[in-house]
Amino acid sequence: MSVARTLLLKASDSAWLRENGTKAPFVRRAVSRFMPGESFDDMIVAARMMAGEGVTAVCTRLGENVKDLAEADEVACHYLEGIDRIHALNLACEPSIKLTQLGLDIDRELAYGHLRDLGARAHATGNYLWIDMEQSSYVDVTLDLTRRLRAEFPRVGVCLQAYLYRTREDLVDLMGRGVGIRLVKGAYNEPAEVAFPKKSDVDANYYALAQLMLDAGSRASGARPVFGTHDVPLIDSIRRHAATTGVKPAEFEFHMLYGIQKATQLRLVQDGAAVRVLIAYGAYWFPWYMRRLAERPANVWFVAKSLFG
Ligand SMILES: Cc1cc2nc3c(=O)[nH]c(=O)nc-3n(C[C@H](O)[C@H](O)[C@H](O)COP(=O)(O)OP(=O)(O)OC[C@H]3O[C@@H](n4cnc5c(N)ncnc54)[C@H](O)[C@@H]3O)c2cc1C
């Protein structure tokens, strides 16, 4: 892992930086490249604009490691209302949540109660609930709660990270249960005991897992194969592999982040691929934004330019 990436990921955990860094106007200007605004309405405006270009949406209110019961309740209410509003607007927009935002650090059953409410509401309104994956210490509990939810509601998917050695096994188990999989490379600072330290190994594992996800056996349960990546050569390899093995473009999806590789998103739609963009909003954006910078340390240049912009 590069030094810049390690430093940026360490910064994402700094309470001092979160408190002070977010106040600087130039940082706020720079972050606007990746999020349309802090409110649900800002997200809706962006989702409608993307829908006009043939790209559907996933939405997430930024926040993680909630330590207060009332805050976890408020987050769950926010998403319940959001799912209803999305339904009323007839918008193709799927919520994606973090379990630590629903109170997982306080009480596992409380978090599951909120998760279950969201899964039930998503099911009732014909929506689909995505569960983000956080640091490796949360993987077991996240997958346990995902399996439990999937046993009750069919419209559930979870994110798996290609940098973890364990992911192949998790993927086979979850797809067998009909859980949708959003495969990503992984955004956290993980030790070599659990994750590939070299990016080339992560990329190779991603492609091997992608091939497995497209395999007819893996898809027999009806689980949705989703590739969450901006890596254009990787996307092209996945599409070529699908074409040569007879998997139709409508049978898998690409998900990308709002504001990243927009030209690629539109090119893929024109080529007949199914594309969603994940639109983040909310006031608690600092750790999330630091992870976006770490993915591409050249982005720090955009922050620097925003000093003068
Ligand atoms: C829809 C979606 C959901 C995600 N959910 C999770 C999650 O739940 N848990 C988790 O750990 N991670 C999540 N991630 C983040 C993911 O793990 C990676 O950190 C991130 O997607 C960067 O990896 P990449 O596959 O785009 O490939 P990379 O090899 O990192 O990037 C490929 C190319 O994409 C471009 N690019 C990538 N990132 C950026 C950026 N931030 N700014 C500008 N250009 C960029 C660059 O041109 C780069 O060369 C998610 C990503 C997406 C797209």
The ligand as a Tripos MOL2 file, in Angstrom:
@<TRIPOS>MOLECULE
LIG
   53    58     1     0     0
SMALL
NO_CHARGES

@<TRIPOS>ATOM
      1 C1        -20.8750    1.5700   -5.7570 C.3       1 LIG1
      2 C2        -19.7100    1.3970   -4.8300 C.ar      1 LIG1
      3 C3        -19.9350    1.0040   -3.5220 C.ar      1 LIG1
      4 C4        -18.8490    0.8070   -2.6600 C.ar      1 LIG1
      5 N1        -19.0710    0.3240   -1.4050 N.ar      1 LIG1
      6 C5        -18.0230   -0.0120   -0.6270 C.ar      1 LIG1
      7 C6        -18.2090   -0.6610    0.6160 C.ar      1 LIG1
      8 O1        -19.3260   -0.9200    1.0550 O.2       1 LIG1
      9 N2        -17.0890   -1.0280    1.3200 N.ar      1 LIG1
     10 C7        -15.8110   -0.7700    0.8680 C.ar      1 LIG1
     11 O2        -14.8390   -1.1540    1.5250 O.2       1 LIG1
     12 N3        -15.6220   -0.0990   -0.2880 N.ar      1 LIG1
     13 C8        -16.6800    0.2770   -1.0400 C.ar      1 LIG1
     14 N4        -16.4660    0.9270   -2.2370 N.ar      1 LIG1
     15 C9        -15.1130    1.4570   -2.5570 C.3       1 LIG1
     16 C10       -14.2180    0.4200   -3.2020 C.3       1 LIG1
     17 O3        -13.8160   -0.5350   -2.2500 O.3       1 LIG1
     18 C11       -12.9430    1.0510   -3.8050 C.3       1 LIG1
     19 O4        -12.2180    1.6630   -2.7820 O.3       1 LIG1
     20 C12       -13.2090    2.0740   -4.8780 C.3       1 LIG1
     21 O5        -14.2780    1.7080   -5.7120 O.3       1 LIG1
     22 C13       -11.9490    2.2770   -5.7660 C.3       1 LIG1
     23 O6        -11.6290    1.0810   -6.4070 O.3       1 LIG1
     24 P1        -11.8660    0.8160   -7.9750 P.3       1 LIG1
     25 O7        -12.5090   -0.5280   -8.1080 O.co2     1 LIG1
     26 O8        -12.6310    1.9320   -8.5760 O.co2     1 LIG1
     27 O9        -10.4480    0.6280   -8.5920 O.3       1 LIG1
     28 P2         -9.1000    1.4700   -8.5470 P.3       1 LIG1
     29 O10        -8.0770    0.5820   -9.1490 O.co2     1 LIG1
     30 O11        -8.8700    2.0120   -7.1850 O.co2     1 LIG1
     31 O12        -9.4160    2.6530   -9.5130 O.3       1 LIG1
     32 C14        -9.5560    2.4810  -10.9050 C.3       1 LIG1
     33 C15        -9.5910    3.8520  -11.5540 C.3       1 LIG1
     34 O13       -10.8240    4.5010  -11.1800 O.3       1 LIG1
     35 C16       -10.6010    5.8500  -10.8960 C.3       1 LIG1
     36 N5        -10.9270    6.1200   -9.4730 N.ar      1 LIG1
     37 C17       -11.1000    5.1940   -8.4970 C.ar      1 LIG1
     38 N6        -11.4030    5.7900   -7.3360 N.ar      1 LIG1
     39 C18       -11.3890    7.1180   -7.5880 C.ar      1 LIG1
     40 C19       -11.6170    8.2720   -6.7910 C.ar      1 LIG1
     41 N7        -11.9190    8.1980   -5.4970 N.pl3     1 LIG1
     42 N8        -11.5220    9.4810   -7.3860 N.ar      1 LIG1
     43 C20       -11.2270    9.5980   -8.7000 C.ar      1 LIG1
     44 N9        -11.0040    8.5450   -9.5070 N.ar      1 LIG1
     45 C21       -11.0830    7.3340   -8.9560 C.ar      1 LIG1
     46 C22        -9.1660    6.1610  -11.2210 C.3       1 LIG1
     47 O14        -9.0690    6.5660  -12.5560 O.3       1 LIG1
     48 C23        -8.4890    4.8160  -11.0640 C.3       1 LIG1
     49 O15        -7.3190    4.7270  -11.8010 O.3       1 LIG1
     50 C24       -17.5330    1.1060   -3.1200 C.ar      1 LIG1
     51 C25       -17.3170    1.5100   -4.4250 C.ar      1 LIG1
     52 C26       -18.3670    1.6500   -5.2750 C.ar      1 LIG1
     53 C27       -18.1070    2.0740   -6.6950 C.3       1 LIG1
@<TRIPOS>BOND
     1     1     2 1
     2     2     3 ar
     3     2    52 ar
     4     3     4 ar
     5     4     5 ar
     6     4    50 ar
     7     5     6 ar
     8     6     7 ar
     9     6    13 1
    10     7     8 2
    11     7     9 ar
    12     9    10 ar
    13    10    11 2
    14    10    12 ar
    15    12    13 ar
    16    13    14 ar
    17    14    15 1
    18    14    50 ar
    19    15    16 1
    20    16    17 1
    21    16    18 1
    22    18    19 1
    23    18    20 1
    24    20    21 1
    25    20    22 1
    26    22    23 1
    27    23    24 1
    28    24    25 2
    29    24    26 1
    30    24    27 1
    31    27    28 1
    32    28    29 2
    33    28    30 1
    34    28    31 1
    35    31    32 1
    36    32    33 1
    37    33    34 1
    38    33    48 1
    39    34    35 1
    40    35    36 1
    41    35    46 1
    42    36    37 ar
    43    36    45 ar
    44    37    38 ar
    45    38    39 ar
    46    39    40 ar
    47    39    45 ar
    48    40    41 1
    49    40    42 ar
    50    42    43 ar
    51    43    44 ar
    52    44    45 ar
    53    46    47 1
    54    46    48 1
    55    48    49 1
    56    50    51 ar
    57    51    52 ar
    58    52    53 1
@<TRIPOS>SUBSTRUCTURE
     1 LIG1         1 GROUP 0 **** ****
